[in-house]
Every structure is written in C-alpha cells, then in structure tokens.
Amino acid sequence: MEQRSPWVVYANFVSDAALGLEAGAVLERWATQAPRKVWLLGPGDILVSPVPVSRDFMSYALGLLGAPDDAVSVIHAPPRRGVAMAEALRDDGRLEALSRLAAGRAGITLLPTALDASTVALAEELGMAVTPYRSARAAAAALDVTSRLNTKAGFRQVAAELGIRTPEGRTCRRDGLHDAVREHLAAHGRVVLKPDRSAGGHGMTFVSPGDRWWTGIQEDGLGGADGLWVVEEWLDVAHSVSIQMEAGPQGVRPVFSGEMRTAGAVFTGYVSPLTGAAAGVRTELERWGGALGRYLADHGYAGPFGIDAVVTRDGTLVATESNIRRTATTTPQAMVARLSRAAGLEEDPAWLLGQRRAATVFGFAEAVDRLDAAGIDWRSATGEGVVLYADAPHDGRSWRYAITAPEHERLWELEERLTDVLGLDGRPGSPQPDGA
C-alpha cells in the first residue's frame, strides 16, 4: 500500500457541481455507485458514503488491495432530497461522528468526488484541507472556475478561447428555446438540446423536424424555469471518447483516455486505452486537455478533470463538455492502477467497464464465487481478470464490472466468458469488440 496521510473519502454524489439539486431523484440514483470509492481507501482512511457498503464487498475490495478489514472506517450519510450531502451530514448528527473519527489522525484531509461550496465549508468546519489543496481556503478559490466549467455554456465559452473545437450552437434561456431550435433545425436538419448543468446524458433531447419536443421538456421540468440551455447541431457520431487529466504542482498531465460505451446518449461503460479507429485522436485530445488544464490551474484549480468528445463519421474530433471533478471512470482507473502495481506489472494494462443485467437475482458472494469457479476473477499472478467494482446491485441483477488484461483482445475474451458465467443479457454497449 502506498504511504500517505489519511483521507476522508467524501462520496458527495449529491452535489450541485454536475446537476442542480432539484434533480434529487437522479442524484440519488447516481449515489448508489458510492461503494466504488472503497477502491481509493488505505489504512486510516474514512469513507463517507450516501449508501451502505456491504460487508461482503468491503472484505472483497480490501482483500484485493491487501488491506485488513479493520484498516478503514465507514460513515453512512443518507441523502436528503434537495440538499447537498454536507447539510444532510450535519442535520443527521453524523458530523460529530466524523469529527471524532478524524481526531488524532495526523494530516487527514478531505477528498471529495466533486468540489463545491458545501464541501469547502465542511472542510473548514472540520479543520481539514481539501485534497490536493494546501487548505480549505485554497480550495475555495477554485470554486468559481469549477462551477463555470461544469456547465455546457461555460465550457463552450472557454473552449472558444482555447481553440478547442465544439459543435456549432448557441446558449439561451428557456423562453428562447423555440426560436433557437427553429433556427438550428433550418440550418442543420437535426439538433441536440442540453440543460446547461447536466451530466451522464440527463436531459439531453434530440430533435428532428416535426418532433413535438417541447411537451416533453415541459413535463420533465428540465433545466428549471429560468435555467440556461445549449442548442447544438446534431453530429453523425462514430465514437464517443474522453481524456482524463490531472492538474497539480508539477503541471498538467494526461492520466488516461478511452472510448465510452453508450446506449443512446447514456453512459454504460468504457474501454481504455483508445483502440482501433478512435486511437488516432489521442494526440489532439491531449493537446486540448493540456490547454484546459493550464486555464484551470491559472484560475486556482488542482485535481482531476476531463474532456468528453465525439469523433464524427468523417474523422473530426469535436469536444462536447468538460467535467471538473472525479467521474465514473476515475475511481475504477485508480483501482486498475493499484491492482496492477501490486501485481508488479511493468506496463499499463487494457481495461474496460460494463454495466449489464443478469437473467436471475443473486448476491455479491455468489457472484464472486462464480467468477472464482470459472477462473476469470482478478488474479495478480496473471495480471488479468474480472473485478466487481461497485458492490451488489440494489435489484440483484444490474451488475457493474471491470475487466483488465494485457491487451484488448483478451478483454473481449474475458467479457464473453463473464456473459456466460453471470448470465448477462445482450451485448455490451458500443464500442463493439472489433473496435469499430
């Protein structure tokens, strides 16, 4: 295990950084993924999770990481609709428990999923710095740029300044949507509508001539009564890609890149590194990431960030948004890196994430036993295998998994075997195993 000061791993999925707090049901659904933060833990760490973490999963993950079960502590802080996680933590009386646990752990700092104002206030209240900042005050200085660049409009504005290509489009308020859509339909034939502050495809609407799109938006209450919207040209997408970067004292560096698996506009998984036809865009992605990272650093930000983009059928790379926070891929990638280092691997492996439904309901321990019996579970001796990285699903069927192997072809083989072992339905989302 690497040596560092202890962390409070603060799984604040219920945050206004990526989506407005009024979208409580969506945030609570995202929060069910919080157990994956176990993969960041080391001895002396405290996990603050909006959902319980099962004993089976905790033992499984810490066992693979080489840490004893009693090396970490967990505080369950159930979310409350419409309020940030820090407020719920205070109101439920769990802040005192967190303060007691943290007392005496020299150098302990707060590691949030997303940097927001309530998190900085919590760190100040606890007398902690926010990782990787020197202090809570230093983190507070980054709140403005973090808030702006976690919006579609904010990213489009900065991207134009930095020479990052984005779809042709415009930003407008809700009362200007009709005119903006009409103009873009006339110019492009199809358009995409996005609430300004959204993530994971939430609220994205595709509009063709003749569609009754407005009724759906009114019924869903998307974007709020006065919120901003982005109206963009529809692109003929061949690949959805991203690059994840890190800004820190030593500068800006790429951490990993890959291709997103999607069903419609919804993220369902990831494949890294980029392969096949998508591999050629990595250099441009890294250039864009470097430019954005330097901008963020100049405005006080430090830590992880990413750019999502698409590759069109004619091979053009177009950026769609920035994510100035930890995302659905950063923690699994950290898990893969930790397991690979522990296995003594000299080169970074290929890895993928997937989410699919099993035909029958079964528990976490049974799923682990099935992988072990089939010989496809993660094994440091071979440096490959399947990891169930997000605890048992609430419905007992919608499993999230990671697979790591020396090369992509072996990933596809292991995923085919996993399909049979867990009885998973269908095929994983794009990209398909041929890399096309």
ABEGO torsion letter per residue (X at the ends): XBBBBBBBBBBBABBAAABBAABAAAAAAAAAAAAAAAAABBBGBBBBBABBBBAAAAAAAAAAAGBBAAABBBBBBBBBBGBBAAAAAAAAGAAAAAAAAABGBBGBBBBBABBBAAAAAAAAAAGBBBOABABAAAAAAAAAAAAAAABAAAAAAAAAAAGBBBBBBBBBBAAAAAAAAAAAAAAAGBBBBBBABBBGGBGBBBBBBGBBAAAAAAAAGBGEAABBBBBBBBBBBABBBBBBBBBBAAEBBBABBBBBBBBEABBAEBBOBBBEAAAAAAAAAAAAAAAAAAAAAAAGBBEBBBBBBBBBAAGBBBBABBBBBBBAAAAAAAAAAAAAAAAGBABBBBBBBBBBBBABBBBAAAAAAAAAAAGABBBAAAGBEBBBAAEBBAAGABBBBBBBBABAAAAAAAAAAAAAAAGBBEBBBOBBAAGX
